Amino acid sequence: MKKDERTKYQTWDSLPDTLTANHISQFLQISRRRVYELFQIHVEEGGIPNFEIGASKRVTKKDFKKWISSRMKEKNNTNS
């Protein structure tokens, strides 16, 4: 993968409506392995909501935005 492809997804507008682990890892600048670990955690416990298409995991952009917001709120609540 070329360097410019690794840094392609850095803004909300650059993300497609249906995300892969690769999109999320690029956006959050974490490993794909960590994204898959977050997929396995129950949403109520902080995992990323996802659905399967065959053996592939996908996330809607809307659910990903909600997940990011909830993580930020949780962080702000623990710092208050």
C-alpha positions as semicolon CSV with decimal commas, in nm:
position;residue;x (nm);y (nm);z (nm)
1;M;0,000;0,000;0,000
2;K;0,133;0,345;-0,092
3;K;0,177;0,608;0,175
4;D;-0,094;0,834;0,025
5;E;-0,342;0,542;0,036
6;R;-0,273;0,486;0,407
7;T;-0,357;0,846;0,490
8;K;-0,656;0,883;0,257
9;Y;-0,929;0,863;0,522
10;Q;-0,858;1,148;0,763
11;T;-1,185;1,344;0,764
12;W;-1,553;1,250;0,804
13;D;-1,622;1,362;0,449
14;S;-1,349;1,134;0,310
15;L;-1,510;0,825;0,466
16;P;-1,759;0,618;0,263
17;D;-2,106;0,543;0,402
18;T;-2,010;0,181;0,477
19;L;-1,673;0,134;0,647
20;T;-1,425;-0,151;0,659
21;A;-1,170;-0,218;0,932
22;N;-0,912;-0,061;0,702
23;H;-1,108;0,266;0,676
24;I;-1,145;0,281;1,055
25;S;-0,780;0,198;1,121
26;Q;-0,669;0,475;0,885
27;F;-0,910;0,727;1,032
28;L;-0,823;0,649;1,396
29;Q;-0,457;0,579;1,318
30;I;-0,466;0,244;1,497
31;S;-0,391;-0,105;1,369
32;R;-0,649;-0,309;1,181
33;R;-0,594;-0,580;1,442
34;R;-0,710;-0,339;1,715
35;V;-1,018;-0,251;1,506
36;Y;-1,108;-0,620;1,481
37;E;-1,061;-0,651;1,857
38;L;-1,305;-0,360;1,904
39;F;-1,549;-0,537;1,670
40;Q;-1,549;-0,839;1,905
41;I;-1,630;-0,636;2,217
42;H;-2,002;-0,590;2,290
43;V;-2,125;-0,242;2,203
44;E;-2,245;-0,189;2,562
45;E;-1,885;-0,244;2,675
46;G;-1,731;-0,001;2,426
47;G;-1,706;-0,210;2,111
48;I;-1,763;-0,071;1,764
49;P;-2,110;-0,167;1,630
50;N;-2,073;-0,372;1,313
51;F;-2,247;-0,617;1,084
52;E;-2,129;-0,904;0,867
53;I;-2,138;-0,948;0,494
54;G;-2,017;-1,303;0,450
55;A;-1,692;-1,321;0,645
56;S;-1,636;-0,943;0,624
57;K;-1,722;-0,695;0,897
58;R;-1,869;-0,356;0,807
59;V;-1,975;-0,046;1,001
60;T;-2,213;0,225;0,891
61;K;-2,066;0,574;0,898
62;K;-2,361;0,683;1,113
63;D;-2,290;0,412;1,375
64;F;-1,918;0,495;1,369
65;K;-1,991;0,864;1,436
66;K;-2,218;0,766;1,727
67;W;-1,946;0,538;1,864
68;I;-1,685;0,816;1,846
69;S;-1,926;1,058;2,020
70;S;-2,002;0,808;2,296
71;R;-1,629;0,748;2,356
72;M;-1,572;1,124;2,381
73;K;-1,865;1,169;2,621
74;E;-1,742;0,879;2,835
75;K;-1,393;1,032;2,849
76;N;-1,533;1,376;2,941
77;N;-1,752;1,224;3,216
78;T;-1,456;1,047;3,376
79;N;-1,254;1,369;3,375
80;S;-1,531;1,574;3,538
